[in-house]
């Protein structure tokens, strides 16, 4: 896989920091663009300003939640093929199955440490 340009969308600033630290640990070349606001990320994508190789997306966010973002992305011309990996605290198998049916490429449950997060993300960066 080896994603080199990624979007990370999460409204929790600690999670943004941990994700960036995990990516830095895994890859010295990957460019990670973090967004605390899904609407801003969607606007950036729709403008064509930056097109990532993959999007790591939180579910529980204000304004536009992860499921709404996924639906809008998949409906947007030229953006529907970007792989979306859900990164959430949810462990509900029904939610995971539903999101995969709606177009998510994967579903990862957020761990409690940067080291565990890096292990979860490793397959996406090698």
N, C-alpha and C positions, 0 to 999 in steps of 0.2 A: 504494500500500500504506500507507505512513506509519504504521508501528507506533508506539504511544505508551507502552504498558506491556509490558515484555519481561522474561523470565527469561534469565539467562545461567548455565549450569551447567558448571563446570569445576573440577577439583581443583587446578590450577596457579595459585597466587596471582599470578604475573607475568601470565599470560594474562587473569586477571580484571581486573587493573589496566589492561592494554592495551585490553581490550574496552571498559571503562568510559570510557577516554580517547577511544577512537574514537567512541563514542556521543555523548559530550559535544561532540566536534568536529562531528558531523553534525546534532545536534538539541538545541536548548535546552529542549525540552519533554518529551522521552522520559524515562520513569522506568524505570531498569534495576535489577532485583533480582538480585543475584549470589549464587550458592550454590556452595560448594566441596564440598558433599555432596549427591548426587543423591537420596538417601533423604529428606533434609530438604525438598528442593524438591518431591518427590512428595507428602509429607505436607502441605505448604503448599497445594498444588493441590487435593488431595482434601478438605481442610478447607473450601475455598471462601474462605479468608481473602483471597487475591489471585488473580485470574484474568488472566493476561497475554494480550496480542494475539498473541504469538509466543514461542517458546522457542528459544534458541540453545544447542546441546548438544554437549559434548565426548564422544568415544567411550571413551577409555581412562581409566577412573576406578575406584577401589576401591569395595567394598561393592556398589554397583549401577552397572554400566557403562552407557554410552550406549544400546546396543542393548536391554538389559534395561529401562532407563527408558522408552524409546520403546514397547516392547511393553506395559508396565504402563499407560502413559498412554493409549494407544489402546484398551485394554481397560476403562478407567475411564469410567463413565457421566458424560456431560456434559463430558468433557475431550478426547475423541478428535478433535474438530474443531480444536483449537488447533494452528496450524502449527508444525512442528518443523524447524529448519534445523540440520543437523549442521555443526559447526565443528571440524575435526580435522586432525591432521598427516598422516593417511592420504591417499594419492592413488590407492589401488587402485580401479580402475573396477568390479570385481566387488562390492566392499564398498559402493560408492556405489549401484550398481544394486539390491543386496539391501536396503539401508536405505530407498531410495525405494519399493521394493515393499512394505516393512513400514510405510509411512506417513510417512516423512520428506518434507517439502515441498521441501527443497533440501539441497545438500551443498557446503560451502566448505572449501577447504584453507587452513589457518592460514598467513598470510604471516609474514615476519620483522620487519615494522615496523608501528607504529601507523598511519602514513600509508597503507600498502598495505591494512591491515585496514579503515580507513575507506572506501577506494575499493571494497572488496569488499562492505561493508555498505550503501553509499549507496542502492542500489535498494530496500532494505527500509525506508528512512526518508524517502523523497521521494514 
